[in-house]
Amino acid sequence: MTAPTGAARSGSGARPARRLPALLVLAGLVLAAAVADRSAPGGPAHAAPAPARQRLQPGAAPGSALASAWYCPLATTAAGSAARGLLVLANSGDTELGANVTVMPVQGKAASRAVRLPPRAQVAVGLAEIVTTTADAPWVAALVEIDGGQAAAEEAVFGPSGITLTPCASSASDHWYFAEGSTGRDDTLLLGLFDPFPDDAIVDLSFTTDQGRAEPADFKGLVVPGRGLLVVDVGQHVRRRDLVSTTVAARSGRIVASRLQVRGGAPALGTTLDLGAPSAGTSWYFPDGATGDGIVERYQLYNPSDRESQAQLSLVLDQGEAEPFHLTVPPQGTVGVVTSAEPRVPKGVPHGAVVAVTNGVPLVAERVVTATAPAPRHGLLDVLGARAPARRWLLALGATNPATDEWVVVLNPGPDRATFSVQALAAGQLLAVEGLQGLQVGPGQRRAVRLGDHIRRDDLALVVSSDRPVVVERDLYTGGGSGMVASIAEVG
Amino acid sequence: MSPQAPPVVAVVTVCDAGPWLEEALAALGEQDYPNMSVLVLYPASTVDPTSRVDAVLPGAFVRRVDRNDGYAATTNHVLEMIEGASHFLLCHDDVAPDGGAVRLMVEEAFRSNAGVVCPKLVAWDAPDRLLQVGMTADKSGAPSALAERGELDQEQYDAVRDVFVAPGGCTLVRADLLAALGGLDGAMAHYGEDLDMSWRAQTAGARVVVAPEARVRHLEAASRGLRPVGAADAVGVSAEALRRRHQLRTALKGYGVWHLARVLPQLLVLSGAEVVLALFTGRLATARAVVGAWTWNLEHLGALRAGRRQVRSHRALPDSEVRRLQARGSARASAFLRGQLGPDRARTLGLRARPAPEASAAADGEEVGMDGREPVRAGPRLSAVVWGAVALVLLAGSRHLLGSRLPALGQLAAFPRPSTLLRLFAGGWRTTGLGAEAPAPLAFALLGGAGTVFGGAMGLLQQVLVLGPIPVGAIGIYRLARPLRSPRARLVAVVVYLSIPLPYNALARGHWGGLLLYAAAPWMLARLLRVTGTPPYDGGPPPSLVYDALGLGVLVTLAAAFAPVAALVPLLVAAGLVGGAALAGRPRPAARAVAVAVGAGGLAAVLSFPWTLDFVLPGAHLSSLAGVQGPLRDALRLGAVLRFQTGPLGAAPLGWAPLVAAVLPLLVGRAWRLRRAVELWGVAAVCWGVVWAAGRGWLPPVGAVPEVLLAPAAAALALAAALGLVAFEVDLPGYRFGWRQVVSLAAAGAACLAALPVLQAGAGGRWKAPVHDLAGVLDWMPDKRRDGDFRVLWLGDARAIPLAGWSLGAGMAYATSVGGPPDLAAQWPHADPGSTSLLADAVGVAVSGRTTRLGHLLAPMGVRYVVMPSRAAPAREQTPLLAPPAPLTDALLDQVDLRQLDSDGALTVYENVAWAPTRAAIDAAAAAAGTRGGLVAAQGAELSGATPVLGRGRGPTTFAGQVPAGTVEVAEAASDRWSLRVNGRPAPRRTAFGWANSFAVGQPGRATLSYRSSPTRRGALVLEAIFWSLALHRLFTLWRSRRAALPGPTRTPVLPPPPPAPVGAGAASGWR
């Protein structure tokens, strides 16, 4: 430090100010703070929150909920129509719940009915009991508002080609995806767009078909009225496509989208009603699957994004092992794997499947099974994979009687052995199904149980609980007709 | 004595002369003029100088004058005592003419046929430096020097010429002329008689000339504080006041009627402008002097008339001729500017006075300046230029905000009517949230009162209170830097303070609290620095803990009334001062600041009573005191905190410039410059640290409006920068050339560069504040009140919602407004949310997926709209994205009874289709549901068919209208002080939905709903008024006693400035 020249010193008795210590301390403070500042402050991120399980797949609200809603998107209430709707509500809680079922037709006025849901019981509500529609505009959607949680709703539709079943949605979304669909000759592909909210939604539809992309102008800016239903016949503008993957994107508002697929031909394969996927995902679970004579099983993967997706389809065989399929799904493209035609998949061996994305680009996966002679059961089965394992599953509709064969299949995708039990909601009782308690399923394994071997009831709502997160699929087979599949996860 | 030379009498008027008298008399004795005699006059009340005169000038006559009426009156006795003289040489007792001066002046008087001749006046100790070589004056009598004071005498002015004023000190006057004029104006006890005599002499047709070859040294003893004013009339009156009144008197006397009629309005305008300028620059004494000049002349109107008659009696020339030699325009204004920009020679002239005792080194062990050197003084011209530029920049930068509605951003909500604010304050019912019985903030009373003063022009009041803090802060920092005794340093403080982006960021973000603290921080800092009693804040009366705590407490109370967290500011500043002082090695004086800060905080708590209770009673949320802080993830990083980058301004690298400027005194300062700089950096470090640590969640969340706590840091930095200039002027010359000079240049450059971002921001005319606001987007909402009154529930990032609320966690907040966008009444939520927490509960239920009918839960609360902003201003303004968390947005999307409305991209608006008005007649089923409590009851009630009632508001808590028979639900927090009178009879009240009010109406009729204030509330208001009265009375009493203890306005200044009016008006009279 340069000494002052010619400067008078401080007055007598004055202590000079300490420059160096002051500078060092101040600089030290700043330095220490700068080091501490390098780590970003904590706190929850707003950018990419983990989506709630209910947003991945239908799920019941918790028992502490004041209210929950289910959106059941597409059915008919016209006499003699192809898909007459039936709602099945199940209350797995300990208290009676009030519910209000509002049926909203495509045309006409909505009507409501109050329903009591006894504890641990199942209630069926025919939609035609609330609103009757005409054959010209037969379609309805239903909003089920329940004064509490631990309750679920499923929708079944009956028609000439059999019965099909789908869980109602527990939340709406601004996007919906369908990997599968067909507008081929004799096929009918309908989309039900249900807006359960007071405000209108504006929706764009786009398609990936076996002949390329299709974005019909007539499917742009579709107005889905608030508290209303819009049914779109895809075949009117996307004609004669054997494979149609669909993206439903809402510009404003949120909706619930479902697909009614009628496979015609001679003989008709059947009808399937499916809720769409509210988002693409990186993991999809299919607890059940089958190959065999007369059975064609296909996994259809749809990539709605603008980036290429790479995925692995792994089969979980009850016996033996199969090499996984490594698949590349182009942007806005679709890829199908017909496992029944693959030599690496042994015929007649039941299996589950897991689709896992390997490059982070999510996709949508569906499983389609057609069964014709010489298969023991005939029909069409189309199911969207499950997105998230859970410890508790609620299956609202079911039956075990001479006309109906019901199976529950549990897939354990986790690394630990899971123990599960099956209980029935039997008129106010939570009935442990004999022989189905404390069953174990190994890691990465599946286990199928035939309910008819343990319990026989015409109204069989089930609760499947496990000590580890598992995925549960319920298969219903009606006397030689089409198989039906549904899965509902209840948030526990 | 030569009979050929005209007889000249030198009249020396002596008054308590100091040791210079002998030298002055000796100089007269050494004159080579052959026919000169010396007459010494002295007033009776002063020391008899006879012996001293005899010792030096035995031939001189010494005469005693009975009364001491000042220099002019004493000198006038010569007219009675002397006959036959040709000329009088009117001399002060502190002038020393060169040996031939008198001869040269007499020769020139005859050569030029002049009535009055003045010499060249030079400095007593430095004869090569000019003081005056004659002078002029403008139409108002304001003098103006013809030579620059302190200028080196290189004979550049050595030409005889006519001048308008012969400066006092040593003036040769023709004896008959002086007699004709009636002598000097005796009413001018001190100062200004030279101007008056010169003016009148010219009116009488005499020439006034300067004879520069005649050189006279002049001590200017009085101006330099070497002796007090002696005349009775002048005691207790400042020199400036005397000059002003006498200049005005001269002007009023000197003009004829018609000319006076023309000039008088100009004088009034000039005086008014000068008063405004003086007030603006904090020169209260000048303002007083200007006003006092007028009042004094009005009081002496009779004497003025007599003077005018006398001038009229000897007038030989018209005013137009007399004004020939006057300065054009305003000599005062031009002298003001010229004096400011010109180099100041006072220092080199040795005009520096002795240090004031209280500031002396002995008092503190400090030297005043290195080598006794004082900081370089800047004249008023530089100040005027800088302040003019500041005013220009502020006006230009605010041009689009001035006169137009301010954007209702953050805390800048519209002001309600004064009556509403006063009713809210007095009533004791809070309209925030779901309503509550809670004390109202003091701000309501202050704004209500101010609004009344403004005649209800609340928009104007808002502009004053929002835009005013920036200039007030600048003035505050200017005053804060005054003890540095360097006008340039004060200007540096102003420039650096204004260059700190804090106020502009606060404005752009709608942080009114930050703006207010920006204005208050310098004043708070000044109080706390003064209480330490260490240089340079050791001038004036000694610090008083009580007085300073009272003053600071009142200031803190006023600030905390609007930004409650401001109550912490004095404590932070005091802590910083102590920390810094400890670093500098002397913590004890700074410890007094802690005591004052604590006292001030306590006083603020008392003066804010009972509002204070709201913050300390159980259930109070900290967010009501400090606001809800944004998400931790978005906390200000250290660099942003240091650069005050709380908004769009302050980005690196220029954002660092103020810090670079402020670091200079740490590197080159010595003694108190260094010590104070360390303390100020300590203040800044504490403020920065608190804001930064609070942002990271290590301290309670007190940084919702970071500018509040950063404002003292800004003031401290600005003052440190000013100290840097003082150190540059005082300390740097003592060092050899090296890195310090380079650092100084860098600091100077940084101080200049720091202003660039502010200038750039000001170019837009609104300091980057948005043009549009969310209130504008929602301007349709108030029209919906025709369907019944309702609430708007605001949810989202605390920084995005335009009102204060309560925390929802993770930086989210909720709040309500009534009937549309919020006004100012919603800015200070009650501390204990009470029933209002039901809103958060309902939202929580929705977010956790436990309801899809949030609208039903909100319906009994009168919530019609749910607004969720993702930006603080409409999307086109491009303010930062403050998106609410996805679970919240998704939860609202999932509600089947909320209708999303089209709106600006910056906010999502839902209409609750299940809503009910806040005052509604409900059906029996809903009433039955309301008998239960909590959200479950709301879930089960269907209120959408409710009928609005009691629609006519007579204030915030009184409503009237027709009601049907049945149940009337009032969506205000339950209180038995709500009453409904139907047809004059009270309706029974019960609690509805567990929190609201329900009235059973038996018969339909006209009804009035009102809230009755509690006696406790009224008592608390009385108590609050008493507290204020006591505090203000005590403060005033102390202030008066401290003022009385001061020596008086004419006391010797610490550094007596050279006279602002160098000559003319007798500014440098040695006699005084």
Interface residues (C-beta under 8 A of the other chain):
Chain A: T2 A3 P4 T5 G6 A7 A8 R9 S10 G11 S12 G13 A14 R15 P16 A17 R18 R19 P21 A22 L23 V25 L26 L29 V30 A33 A34 A36 D37 A40 P41 G42 G43 P44 A45 H46 P49 P51 A52 Q54 R55 A61 P62 S64 A65 L66 A67 S68 A69 L143 E145 D147 G149 S171 A172 P196 F197 P198 D199 G226 S252 G253 R254 V491
Chain B: A361 A362 D364 G365 E366 E367 M370 D371 G372 G580 L583 A584 G585 R586 P631 L632 R633 A635 R637 L638 G639 L642 L666 L667 G669 R670 A671 W672 L674 R675 V678 W681 A685 G689 W692 G695 R696 G697 D731 G734 Y735 R736 G738 W739 R740 A810 G811 V845 S848 G849 R850 T851 T852 R853 H856 L857 A883 P884 P885 A886 P887 D890 L893 D894 Q895 V896 D897 L898 R899 Q900 L901 D902 E911 V913 L935 V936 Q939 G940
